[in-house]
Amino acid sequence: MEQAAAARVSEPVVSGAKVGKTFANGTVVALDNANFAIEKGSFVSLVGPSGCGKSTLLRLIAGLIKPTSGVLNLHGTQVTGPRQDVAMMFQRATLLEWRTAIENVLLPTEMQRRITSEDKDRAMELLKLVGLGDFAFSFPAQLSGGMQQRVALARLLQTGADVLLLDEPFGALDEFTRERLNIELLRIVSEIGATTIFVTHNIAEAIFLADQVYVMTPRPGRIASVIDVPIARPRELSVQLSPEFNHLVEEARVTLGAL
């Protein structure tokens, strides 16, 4: 019994076996033979050239599309459609302009059931967590791009999902805002213990955030290499000046250049 319990504990939260996805009646192979296992509470970054299947893989894990081949599991059960234990965030905040920040954060709950006072309290706490407690009743037009992405992050957390999928969420922001949000993201996912998968084209960003970096090939997308990032947490931006960090960046660049 003890051995069986240990096996359940060590089971990866997200895993895929020979996962493939084709589009256009099988003529476009977006993802091919992807095998991976992501442990609970870990942070994985996906890097690779445009069109290599990074976003497709996230959509498969989220259950928004179905694989053409292979098996994909989440919390030990096969993904067959959208689920409440996984949530996704995109490059644009996609906030509803006629709703305040807190009303946007409450949207996932409102779509499921009637909102309670406890839901409102949680939404306010999440806005405070992302540094927007003073802007709860501001409309999107009154917020900067970085602040809107903070609202979107709070909305993601409002779902209660413990697997977070982020598809280039800070890609449209200036470098300074992006760095600040990367620090905030690391702090938040560490606090809540979420398993996080993050898509980016920025190699340094991928390594700064991740425990592991999945390097993907040009289409058809395959996971060509997994780079472990043995840098202790919590991390500050200054870690990017270290020889260890720069060695990992160079390893990723050489791997991508050889594909």
C-alpha positions, 0 to 999 in steps of 0.5 A: 500500500505504501509503495502504491501511495508513493507512486501516485505522489510521484506521478506527473501532473501533465504528461504526453505520450507520442502526442501529435496534431495535424491541421488542414485535413492532415496536410499540416503537421503542427506537432509530432511525437511529443513526449513529456512529463511535468512534475507538480509545482514546476515551471516549464518554458517552451522555446522554438521558432514560430510555427513549431507547435508551442501554442498548439501544445498549450491548446492541447493541454487546455483541452481546446483542441484534440490531438490527432495521435497520442495520449495527453494526461492531466492529473492522471486522467486523459484530456478529452476537453476543457477542464476546470483544473487548467487555465490559459492566458494569452498575449493580449489581456482581452479584458471586457472594456465595459467591466471594471478590473474586479468585474473582469477578474470575477468573469470566470466565476460568473460564467459558472455560477452566481457570484458570492461575497466570498468570490468578491473577497477572493477577487480583491485579494488577487488584485492585491496580489498582483499589485492592483488593489487600488485599481479594482474599480478602474476600467481597462481604458484607465489602465496601462498595458502592463496593468491590464495584463496583471488583471488578466493574471488575476483573472487566471488565478480566480479560476482556481486552476492549479495548472497555468498555461501562459502563451507569450503573456508579456510579449507585447509589453516594453522590456522594463514592464516585462521584467517586472511582471516576470518577477511578479509571476515567479513570486505568485506561482511559487506562493500558490504552488501552481504548475506552470507552462510558459511560451516565449520566443525570448531565450533569456526569459525562458531560462530566468523563469523555468525549472526546465526549458523545452527546446522545440524543432521547426515544424513539424514541432518536436521536443528536441531537448530539455534543458534543466535550470539548476538556479536556486529560487527565489530569483532576482534579475541580477542572476542573468549576469551570472556565468551559469545563467549565460552558459544556459542561454548559450546552450539553448541558442546552440541547440536551436541553431542546430535544428 
